[in-house]
Amino acid sequence: MTHVPHTAFSIEFFPPKGPKGAQRLDKTMIELAALGPAFFSVTFGAGGTTRSGTLDTVERVMDTTAVAAAPHLSCIEGTRASIGELLDSYKAAGVTRIVALRGDLPEGMERPGVFQYANELVEYIKTRHGDDFHLEVAAYPEFHPQADSAADDVDNFIRKVDAGADSAMTQYFYNADAYFNFMEEITAKGVDIPVVPGIMPLDNFEQISRFSAMCGADIPRWIRQKMEGFGDDRKSVHAFGRDVVARLCEQLLAGGAPGLHFYSLNKTEPVRWLWQELGLPTPEQPQTGTR
Ligand SMILES: Cc1cc2nc3c(=O)[nH]c(=O)nc-3n(C[C@H](O)[C@H](O)[C@H](O)COP(=O)(O)OP(=O)(O)OC[C@H]3O[C@@H](n4cnc5c(N)ncnc54)[C@H](O)[C@@H]3O)c2cc1C
C-alpha cells in the first residue's frame, strides 16, 4: 500500500526532552513543514523511555502541521499486548505509516521480548492490521554491525520485504557507491520496493563521529582527514560538511534514488539549507530542481 508517491522527501525528529526541547521542536516542525515534506517520522527510544514521547510527538505533528506523521516502532522489548495497544493508538490517531524496527537491547537486558527481529514485527503488524499502515523498514547499505556477513544482512533485509514491508529508509552513509551496490544486489534478488537513502547532515562533525562509531556508518578517511585538518576553523568545517552532503544527495538522486530521508536532529537549518541547495520541490515551487 502506498500513501505517498515516490520520489518522496521526508524528515525525521526525535521526541523532545523537557519543555524547552518541546518548544524548540514545535518551531522546527513548523519551519520544516513549510518545505512540504512527504512525512515527518518520529523515533522511538530504547528502554521504553520515549514510548509515550513518540505518540505525543506524533500527535503534536498532526495538531501543529499539515504533514503526515510516521512513528518508528521498535519491538525488541515489547510484548504482543503492548505493541498491539500502541498500534491501536496510532490507528485511532489517524496514523497511516509506521517505521517498523527491531531496536537495540538496552544495556543490562539480555533477552529480547517476543520479537527477535524486525521481520517478525512486520509480519505481526500485517497479520493484525492488513493494509492499515504503510510499513517502512530499515536498510543498511554499509551493512548492519551485528550481521554475520554482508550476504546474510542482505538476505535478512529481504526477509522484511517478504514479510510485507512497503518501502525502506537507510542508515546514513557518505559513500554513494555503497547505496548503489546495495540496490543492485537487492534488485537482482527481485526486490522492487523503494529504498530511500537516509541523509545525516555533517553540521556537527564531532557528534556525527560519535554516532558513527556506534551504528557502524563509515565516515570516509578523506572526509575525516579534511575535517580534522580544519581544527578550530568552524567556518571551514561547516562549509565543507554542507558541500559533501549536498554533493552526496545530488549523486544519489542522479543515480535514481527514489527520495531522501533527512535526519534533522530536531534542527531546522541543516535540512532547510540542503532542501534549497538541491532545489527540492516546495508547496510554492513544486517543479524546482534539476530532476
Ligand atoms: C531509518 C532508521 C531508523 C531507526 N530508528 C530507530 C528508532 O526510532 N529507535 C531505535 O531504537 N532504533 C532505531 N534505529 C536503529 C535500529 O533499531 C538498529 O539499527 C537495530 O540494531 C536494528 O534494527 P532493524 O530493524 O534494522 O533490525 P533487523 O532488520 O531485525 O536486523 C537486526 C540484525 O539482525 C540480523 N537479522 C535480521 N533478521 C534475522 C534473522 N531472521 N536471523 C538472523 N539474523 C537476523 C540483521 O542482519 C541485523 O544484523 C533506526 C535505524 C534506521 C536505519
The ligand as an ORCA input file, in Angstrom:
! r2SCAN-3c Opt
* xyz 0 1
  C      15.964      4.540      9.233
  C      16.309      4.039     10.619
  C      15.544      4.455     11.705
  C      15.802      3.980     13.003
  N      15.037      4.407     14.053
  C      15.229      3.899     15.282
  C      14.379      4.251     16.378
  O      13.462      5.061     16.230
  N      14.596      3.686     17.592
  C      15.606      2.766     17.784
  O      15.751      2.274     18.904
  N      16.441      2.413     16.780
  C      16.274      2.956     15.535
  N      17.103      2.576     14.505
  C      18.222      1.678     14.775
  C      17.814      0.189     14.684
  O      16.813     -0.108     15.634
  C      19.059     -0.630     14.942
  O      19.972     -0.482     13.884
  C      18.829     -2.100     15.253
  O      20.047     -2.674     15.721
  C      18.375     -2.934     14.058
  O      17.077     -2.685     13.728
  P      16.472     -3.322     12.374
  O      15.043     -3.011     12.365
  O      17.295     -2.950     11.227
  O      16.696     -4.892     12.707
  P      16.681     -6.201     11.862
  O      16.251     -5.997     10.477
  O      15.931     -7.202     12.691
  O      18.226     -6.608     11.819
  C      18.997     -6.593     13.006
  C      20.214     -7.520     12.842
  O      19.786     -8.887     12.885
  C      20.104     -9.561     11.677
  N      18.911    -10.370     11.363
  C      17.712     -9.909     10.917
  N      16.838    -10.915     10.790
  C      17.491    -12.052     11.141
  C      17.126    -13.405     11.224
  N      15.876    -13.810     10.932
  N      18.074    -14.306     11.630
  C      19.333    -13.903     11.955
  N      19.729    -12.602     11.889
  C      18.830    -11.697     11.506
  C      20.376     -8.472     10.636
  O      21.276     -8.916      9.633
  C      20.964     -7.373     11.511
  O      22.320     -7.620     11.763
  C      16.876      3.058     13.201
  C      17.665      2.654     12.112
  C      17.388      3.135     10.833
  C      18.245      2.707      9.672
*
